[in-house]
C-alpha cells in the first residue's frame, strides 16, 4: 500500500475527528469511514440506484436554489456535477458496500460528498473546502437520509421498470404471439398431471404464455402507482424540519419532470417515510411474475426433452455445447438460467418482506437491503426475460410429426366419446386400448358403439383442439 504524503492527500474533518483522504478521490471522510467499517460483500451500489440518488440531488439543488435556501451559484454547480455523474463520469466514486449503516446514511453521504467536491472544482475551488460547498449544508440542504433513501428506492425502481423490465416483457409478449401464429395449425397432445390429456394447438400454448406475461405487466403497473407518492421533504422524521414550505412541492415537480413520471408529495410525509409497503407490493408483483416465468421455462425444457428419450415436441435453439464429456449434447440453458434468476427474485422478495416489517417508530433502518434487492430484482428479471426471448423463444422450431403422433396416440381422445357412448363405456374402451394396444377407433367400431362416420367426426383432432370463438 502506497503511504500517503502531504502532496497526495487532503485533511478532512467530521464530528469524530480528522482523517487523511487521497487527493484524487471525490468522496470524503464519512465515505472513508464506511469503507473501513463495512468490508462485507464487495458489492457496490447499483448504477440505477446511484442515478436515482443523483437525480434527487439535482432536483433538490434546483428547488433550494429557486427558493433562496442556497445560493444560485452553488445550486447550479451541484446540478452540473449531478449531470456529469448521470452522463457517466465519476461512477467509480460510489464505493460503499450494499450492507452498510442502517437507513443508508453511508451511501447517502457518499453521494453528498462526491457532488460537493465536484461542485467545488466547477467553482474553481479545491476538493475538501466544505466551507464554500458542504455535503451537509448545501448538497443535503433540507434533506435527511430518512426521506432521501425511500425516495431513491422509488425512483430507482421506476427507472429499472421503465428501462429494463417493461421493454423485455413487451418484446417477449410479441415474440410469443409470433410463435402462436407460426404454430397455430399444429396439433399436439395436452398433458395434465404429466399424463395424456385432450389435444391442443401448439400455437395456443404460446399464446397462453403471451397472455400470462401481459397480465403480469398490468399487475406490476398497478403496483408501480404506489411509488409515485414521495416522502421527500419530510426531513428527519416527517415533520419537514429545516425545509422551505414550498420545497417538497417544487422538488417533487422537478423530479417528476426529470424522470417523466407523475410524482407528488405524499399526503402524510411521516407515513410515506415509515412504511415500506409500496416496495413490498412491487416486489410481490415481481415474485408473481417470476413464478410464472419458472413455469414457462420448465414447460419449454419438458417439451424439448430428448432428443431420443424425451418428448421432443419442439426444438430450442442450441446456443452452446452442453457437456464437457458428452459430445454433441445441447442443453436448454436459457430456460435454466431464467429459472435460476427467478429463484433469486423470489428470495429477494422474502428478504424485502422481512426488512419492511423490521422498522421501528419513525424510521426503517433496513432500507439499504430493500433498495438493492428490489432494483436488482427488476433488472435481472428484465435481463433474463429479454435473453430468453431473443436467444431461445425466437428460434424455437416445432417437431410437427412428433406432436401429431402424440396427439393421435393419446388415450385422452376417449374424452370426446363421453357424450356419445357415456363415461363408463368410454373408460372401458380406454382400458382395453391400453391393455391390448388396439386403437380407440378400432375398439369402438368392434363393439358397435358408434358408426364409422360419426366416430370420424367425433375424433377429428382439428375440431377437438380448436379454441372457442369469442
Secondary structure, DSSP 8 states (H G I E B T S, - for coil): -----TTSEEEEEETTEEEEEETT-S--HHHHHHHHH--SS-----HHHHHHHHHHHHHHHHHHHHTTSS-HHHHHHHHHHHHHHHTTTTGGG----SS-SGGGHHHHHHHHHHHHHHHHHHTT--TT-TTTS-IIIIITTT--HHHHHHHHHHHHHHHHIIIIIHHHHHHHHHHHHHHHHHTTT-EEEEEETTEEEEEEEHHHHHHHHHHHHHHHHHHHHHHHGGGGEE-TT-TTTTS-TT--TTHHHHHHHHHHHHHTS--EE-SSHHHHHH--HHHHHHHHHHHHHHHHHHHHHHHHHHHT--SSSS--SEE----SB--SSSTT-B--HHHHHHHHHHHHHHHHHHHHHHHHTT-BTTB-TTHHHHHHHHHHHHHHHHHHHHHHHHHTGGG-EE-HHHHHHHHHH-GGGGGGGHHHH-HHHHHHHHHHHHHH---HHHHHHHTTSS-HHHHHHHT-HHHHT-----
